[in-house]
């Protein structure tokens, strides 16, 4: 049985809670936000409290939280409040070290573009420049800022409406769409850790949108009688659209390898071999055969 540590968030320090939240809620995309203040001074800083929340209208939200140690606010937040504009640049692996350098808490008025060695490119509809080296940049109008508290660690939701988009064509596929494999994106984890979205780390799961899966509740009950099928295996099987017909089962049972399994006299061994075969078929993307074999018992 698993053992758990249960915590009332009010019983630990903000720094401890901060560490738990940022380590557990990950990976997080990074908003590399370029802003400008009323005096025309440029700022560039990354934030991992960030995501997309709407496509019509196109809305991105990031949160420059108040510093835990001294409750001060960041220049990005101050600039967004003053000018109501921001460019959110997407971070990929080729610029991750420069992005990290830009997170240094330089004095107000210091241009992190210069410090990080990244290149300013004029925007079209907003005053803050965008990062030339970023694969995708979103020019945004700040629609609203919601302050979640006034103590150290409190977030400030900067709600941004996208008004212009810049995409580096080298990250497009042959159809003109953004190519996930080419983007080589990075994401933030807890502490000093990041993760890289490489082709080797990518996997696809069929989305149950147009069709309805039969559900785990309609799978044979013997799925839980061995430890061979994982939760992911069972979830993939439950995503199949139909329960096999009698004719389909008859054909599968006639296959030599399945017939040999079904003839085993030891019930435990029979289930283990059946589940092992089903798992092999799932891992080979042969879901139809996997579901048919599963229903043979």
C-alpha positions as semicolon CSV with decimal commas, in nm:
position;residue;x (nm);y (nm);z (nm)
1;X;0,000;0,000;0,000
2;X;0,121;0,349;-0,083
3;X;0,195;0,583;0,203
4;X;0,121;0,955;0,177
5;X;0,245;1,274;0,336
6;X;-0,059;1,498;0,381
7;X;-0,003;1,870;0,433
8;X;-0,222;2,164;0,526
9;X;-0,071;2,446;0,313
10;X;-0,123;2,685;0,604
11;X;0,109;2,473;0,821
12;X;0,427;2,522;0,614
13;X;0,627;2,824;0,502
14;X;0,562;2,994;0,170
15;X;0,903;2,886;0,043
16;X;0,826;2,521;0,125
17;X;0,485;2,543;-0,041
18;X;0,643;2,717;-0,339
19;X;0,888;2,428;-0,381
20;X;0,614;2,164;-0,365
21;X;0,393;2,343;-0,616
22;X;0,669;2,408;-0,869
23;X;0,813;2,058;-0,847
24;X;0,480;1,875;-0,866
25;X;0,306;2,095;-1,122
26;X;0,539;2,045;-1,414
27;X;0,650;2,064;-1,684
28;X;0,542;2,423;-1,735
29;X;0,578;2,623;-2,059
30;X;0,782;2,940;-2,038
31;X;0,661;3,289;-2,125
32;X;0,972;3,485;-2,223
33;X;0,812;3,825;-2,178
34;X;0,952;4,141;-2,330
35;X;0,806;4,466;-2,200
36;X;0,881;4,837;-2,202
37;X;0,818;5,102;-1,939
38;X;0,684;5,455;-1,982
39;X;1,040;5,585;-2,025
40;X;1,106;5,351;-2,315
41;X;1,335;5,114;-2,121
42;X;1,313;4,751;-2,237
43;X;1,291;4,450;-2,005
44;X;1,309;4,078;-2,089
45;X;1,228;3,808;-1,833
46;X;1,096;3,446;-1,828
47;X;0,793;3,322;-1,633
48;X;0,675;2,961;-1,602
49;X;0,338;3,045;-1,446
50;X;0,204;3,060;-1,801
51;X;-0,035;2,903;-2,050
52;X;-0,291;2,962;-2,326
53;X;-0,652;2,995;-2,210
54;X;-0,856;3,084;-2,518
55;X;-0,827;3,080;-2,896
56;X;-1,130;3,297;-2,975
57;X;-1,033;3,550;-2,859
58;X;-0,669;3,439;-2,842
59;X;-0,571;3,487;-2,477
60;X;-0,247;3,401;-2,298
61;X;-0,199;3,443;-1,923
62;X;0,123;3,458;-1,728
63;X;0,188;3,547;-1,366
64;X;0,486;3,747;-1,237
65;X;0,450;3,652;-0,871
66;X;0,560;3,876;-0,587
67;X;0,903;3,770;-0,459
68;X;0,878;3,537;-0,161
69;X;1,186;3,670;0,017
70;X;1,098;4,042;0,028
71;X;0,750;4,081;-0,125
72;X;0,872;4,306;-0,407
73;X;0,724;4,302;-0,757
74;X;0,906;4,239;-1,081
75;X;0,985;4,494;-1,351
76;X;0,776;4,297;-1,601
77;X;0,464;4,345;-1,389
78;X;0,537;4,713;-1,337
79;X;0,588;4,764;-1,712
80;X;0,270;4,573;-1,802
81;X;0,076;4,795;-1,562
82;X;0,228;5,110;-1,712
83;X;0,208;5,042;-2,085
84;X;-0,048;4,755;-2,116
85;X;0,163;4,576;-2,376
86;X;0,387;4,267;-2,380
87;X;0,545;4,028;-2,628
88;X;0,549;3,663;-2,519
89;X;0,835;3,480;-2,687
90;X;0,844;3,100;-2,686
91;X;1,160;2,931;-2,556
92;X;1,330;2,637;-2,724
93;X;1,653;2,455;-2,646
94;X;1,890;2,671;-2,856
95;X;1,813;2,977;-2,638
96;X;1,747;2,816;-2,297
97;X;2,077;2,929;-2,140
98;X;2,030;3,286;-2,263
99;X;1,674;3,280;-2,134
100;X;1,801;3,168;-1,793
101;X;2,059;3,447;-1,792
102;X;1,783;3,699;-1,862
103;X;1,610;3,587;-1,540
104;X;1,890;3,752;-1,340
105;X;1,750;4,030;-1,120
106;X;1,928;4,321;-1,282
107;X;1,854;4,676;-1,171
108;X;1,559;4,862;-1,318
109;X;1,647;5,005;-1,658
110;X;1,897;4,731;-1,747
111;X;1,813;4,574;-2,084
112;X;1,823;4,194;-2,056
113;X;1,840;4,166;-2,434
114;X;2,189;4,313;-2,407
115;X;2,285;4,107;-2,102
116;X;2,169;3,778;-2,257
117;X;2,302;3,849;-2,606
118;X;1,960;3,804;-2,766
119;X;1,845;4,021;-3,054
120;X;1,571;4,285;-3,039
121;X;1,336;4,293;-3,338
122;X;1,072;4,570;-3,365
123;X;0,715;4,454;-3,320
124;X;0,432;4,549;-3,555
125;X;0,142;4,644;-3,325
126;X;0,301;4,693;-2,982
127;X;0,601;4,888;-2,852
128;X;0,801;4,610;-2,679
129;X;1,042;4,434;-2,916
130;X;1,034;4,060;-2,978
131;X;1,318;3,808;-2,953
132;X;1,457;3,733;-3,298
133;X;1,591;3,392;-3,189
134;X;1,254;3,273;-3,056
135;X;1,070;3,027;-3,285
136;X;0,732;3,193;-3,214
137;X;0,649;3,533;-3,068
138;X;0,308;3,671;-2,971
139;X;0,251;4,044;-2,963
140;X;-0,010;4,109;-2,694
141;X;-0,229;4,383;-2,551
142;X;-0,268;4,352;-2,174
143;X;-0,644;4,328;-2,120
144;X;-0,644;4,295;-1,743
145;X;-0,422;4,225;-1,444
146;X;-0,566;4,032;-1,151
147;X;-0,373;4,057;-0,825
148;X;-0,414;3,737;-0,624
149;X;-0,275;3,874;-0,298
150;X;-0,041;4,126;-0,143
151;X;0,203;3,895;0,037
152;X;0,525;3,738;-0,087
153;X;0,453;3,460;-0,336
154;X;0,119;3,604;-0,449
155;X;0,058;3,582;-0,821
156;X;-0,051;3,856;-1,058
157;X;-0,241;3,724;-1,357
158;X;-0,148;3,924;-1,665
159;X;-0,427;3,853;-1,914
160;X;-0,297;3,913;-2,265
161;X;-0,486;3,925;-2,593
162;X;-0,275;3,821;-2,891
163;X;-0,277;4,090;-3,159
164;X;0,003;3,967;-3,387
165;X;0,204;3,646;-3,430
166;X;0,554;3,588;-3,567
167;X;0,665;3,235;-3,666
168;X;1,012;3,140;-3,784
169;X;0,946;2,947;-4,106
170;X;1,221;2,697;-4,031
171;X;0,991;2,547;-3,767
172;X;0,708;2,473;-4,011
173;X;0,634;2,137;-4,170
174;X;0,562;2,072;-4,538
175;X;0,197;2,170;-4,483
176;X;0,287;2,506;-4,332
177;X;0,195;2,407;-3,976
178;X;0,417;2,433;-3,670
179;X;0,620;2,114;-3,636
180;X;0,643;1,988;-3,278
181;X;0,954;1,782;-3,359
182;X;1,137;2,080;-3,507
183;X;1,044;2,323;-3,228
184;X;1,265;2,153;-2,968
185;X;1,079;2,331;-2,688
186;X;1,185;2,337;-2,324
187;X;0,975;2,351;-2,009
188;X;1,035;2,438;-1,646
189;X;1,048;2,189;-1,360
190;X;1,121;2,238;-0,991
191;X;1,448;2,380;-0,857
192;X;1,705;2,432;-1,133
193;X;1,558;2,160;-1,354
194;X;1,422;2,188;-1,707
195;X;1,303;1,933;-1,960
196;X;1,355;1,924;-2,335
197;X;1,087;1,812;-2,581
198;X;1,293;1,596;-2,815
199;X;1,165;1,359;-3,082
200;X;1,271;1,067;-2,861
201;X;1,052;1,191;-2,574
202;X;0,739;1,243;-2,786
203;X;0,450;0,999;-2,807
204;X;0,099;1,015;-2,949
205;X;-0,231;0,908;-2,793
206;X;-0,543;0,885;-3,014
207;X;-0,785;1,153;-2,899
208;X;-1,136;1,025;-2,811
209;X;-1,312;1,315;-2,984
210;X;-1,509;1,192;-3,286
211;X;-1,563;0,845;-3,146
212;X;-1,647;0,710;-2,802
213;X;-1,431;0,439;-2,650
214;X;-1,601;0,142;-2,488
215;X;-1,445;0,234;-2,153
216;X;-1,249;0,026;-1,903
217;X;-1,576;-0,080;-1,740
218;X;-1,664;-0,278;-2,054
219;X;-1,334;-0,468;-2,070
220;X;-1,318;-0,828;-1,941
221;X;-1,282;-0,834;-1,562
222;X;-0,968;-1,048;-1,583
223;X;-0,762;-0,739;-1,682
224;X;-0,691;-0,683;-1,311
225;X;-0,591;-1,041;-1,231
226;X;-0,226;-0,999;-1,336
227;X;0,023;-0,714;-1,319
228;X;0,125;-0,741;-1,683
229;X;-0,117;-0,487;-1,829
230;X;-0,034;-0,136;-1,710
231;X;-0,280;0,145;-1,646
232;X;-0,174;0,297;-1,979
233;X;-0,238;-0,033;-2,156
234;X;-0,584;-0,059;-2,004
235;X;-0,662;0,304;-2,090
236;X;-0,567;0,244;-2,454
237;X;-0,787;-0,067;-2,468
238;X;-1,077;0,127;-2,316
239;X;-1,038;0,381;-2,596
240;X;-1,129;0,120;-2,857
241;X;-1,466;0,189;-3,017
242;X;-1,641;-0,149;-3,025
243;X;-1,653;-0,480;-2,843
244;X;-1,538;-0,763;-3,075
245;X;-1,807;-0,964;-3,250
246;X;-1,842;-1,341;-3,216
247;X;-1,709;-1,382;-3,569
248;X;-1,400;-1,172;-3,492
249;X;-1,334;-1,372;-3,176
250;X;-1,370;-1,700;-3,365
251;X;-1,107;-1,591;-3,616
252;X;-0,865;-1,476;-3,347
253;X;-0,904;-1,796;-3,145
254;X;-0,800;-1,993;-3,453
255;X;-0,461;-1,821;-3,468
256;X;-0,191;-2,077;-3,372
257;X;-0,028;-1,858;-3,104
258;X;-0,364;-1,774;-2,943
259;X;-0,487;-2,131;-2,968
260;X;-0,174;-2,244;-2,783
261;X;-0,238;-1,995;-2,503
262;X;-0,604;-2,090;-2,466
263;X;-0,511;-2,460;-2,439
264;X;-0,295;-2,402;-2,131
265;X;-0,443;-2,586;-1,834
266;X;-0,302;-2,354;-1,568
267;X;-0,547;-2,062;-1,550
268;X;-0,294;-1,821;-1,399
269;X;-0,038;-1,898;-1,666
270;X;-0,306;-1,871;-1,935
271;X;-0,403;-1,520;-1,823
272;X;-0,042;-1,410;-1,793
273;X;0,043;-1,530;-2,143
274;X;-0,274;-1,376;-2,285
275;X;-0,204;-1,042;-2,117
276;X;0,158;-1,053;-2,229
277;X;0,047;-1,105;-2,590
278;X;-0,208;-0,822;-2,562
279;X;0,055;-0,586;-2,423
280;X;0,294;-0,672;-2,707
281;X;0,024;-0,589;-2,962
282;X;-0,055;-0,256;-2,793
283;X;0,314;-0,162;-2,795
284;X;0,323;-0,253;-3,166
285;X;0,021;-0,027;-3,233
286;X;-0,195;-0,325;-3,328
287;X;-0,487;-0,232;-3,106
288;X;-0,751;-0,425;-3,303
289;X;-0,574;-0,756;-3,250
290;X;-0,503;-0,667;-2,886
291;X;-0,870;-0,600;-2,804
292;X;-0,984;-0,912;-2,989
293;X;-0,738;-1,133;-2,802
294;X;-0,834;-0,976;-2,470
295;X;-1,196;-1,084;-2,520
296;X;-1,099;-1,443;-2,601
297;X;-1,144;-1,536;-2,234
